[in-house]
Amino acid sequence: MRYRALLRALALGIPTVTLLLIYFAPYVAAFLYTVLAALAPLWLPVLLLVVLWPLWLRTVRSLYVSRIRYVTLELKPGAQTPRSAHPMELILYSLYFRTDVSRASALWRGVVRVPWSFDVVATNGSVRFFVHVPEKHRPAVEGRIRAEYRDIDIDEVTDYAREIPFSPFEWRLVMREYALEKSDAYPIRTYVADEHGKTRRDTFLELVEELSGLGPEEHIWISYLIRPHQRDWSPGFWGFLEVPRDTLHEDASRAIAAIIGPSGDMRKLPHSQQELIERIEHALSKPSFDTGIRAMYIARRNAFDDRRASTLDTLFDTFDDPVLNGIAPYDPRERVPWPLSDVFRAVPILDMEYFLSLYRRRAFFAPPYYGAPSIFNTEELATLFHLPRAGKTSSLSRAGGSLLTPPDNLPL
């Protein structure tokens, strides 16, 4: 916010001061401009570097991302789908890999680590599941899913987000993104605790059931955008001059030090705080993913429900734990850079087209948009997304649901 305020002050203040100076003190203004022109070989290259280098990075990264071909696969769970989220954790565990991006390729070719997404789509009383992956990663992703879910049906389909003929005069949408309330070092409550507790529960299935009450002209889309977490430099040009950092372990070290306190003796801590440290250390033992969570409610204007739109702010409350961590929403308009943010405030109808474009492009870790990612390990991600078992009367998109039934008089 301070950065935006400074830009506004400079954009308005410099022209105003210049005009006043020319009007009231023309000789002083002429002298100042003469000095600035004489010193141009010193300050002009620096100014061009500061202004043009971010534009160059944005351009080459956008070109790199635009050349990646994605496919959308629909996942239809069957009646034999395991009730546990453990199979999804095994899938994520096997799909974790590290990508080495050199400084030269990142700066001059715009190479970035490629994300993919797991999506949940709810409309007209049904809930469907998708995975949006780069085409070259499809064999590995599809093979691992079929290995863990034996009766699943996987079909390549058109991207559901592009099937709606959106017009801001006929449709309305509201989008929210989500990040951890505390530091990334604090884990959320996972399926392991829920499945082995006194009362067995599936928090993701509760979320799915909550989404099953939409009408035919209403849609709620949830997208989990992920990429393997690894030691990396900070985004932007100046970050490339630093040594790559593992922010997760740095946050964990600070969090554990804050819990233990100045004594440095963990044995003197209450049992609850000792257990919290154990949970943090356990979370660090599993592969982690940079994760951006995004949800959108989109409906025709005559069917748009403001109360339904407001549920996006509490969509992930079921995953919160007062001792560990929780997932809080934020408005993505807060992440839109100036001056586009001021344009959206002046003409609100323009932001709907922009946010729908961001969703369709799954833009979160690279231009044209940088969200606020959180870090989840495989156990946490499996809690947030897995394939629940589809019963006979379930609203879930099931395997074999589109197959024709045999005629009654078929001879045996």
Secondary structure, DSSP 8 states (H G I E B T S, - for coil): -HHHHHHHHHHHHHHHHHHHHHHH-HHHHHHHHHHHHHTHHHHHHHHHHHHHHHHHHHHHHHHHHHT--EEEEEEE--TT--SSSHHHHHHHHHH-------HHHHHHT------EEEEEEEETTEEEEEEEEEGGGHHHHHHHHHHH-TT-EEEEE--GGGSS---TTTEEEEEEEEEESS-TTS----HHHHHSSSS---HHHHHHHHGGG--TTEEEEEEEEEEE---B--SSTGGGGS--B-HHHHHHHHHHHHHH-TT--GGGS-HHHHHHHHHHHHHHTS-EEEEEEEEEEEEETTT--HHHHHGGGGTTGGG--SSS--EEEE-GGGGS-TTHHHHHHHSTHHHHHHHHHHHHHT-SEETTEE---EEEEHHHHHHHS------TT-SB--TTTTS----TT---
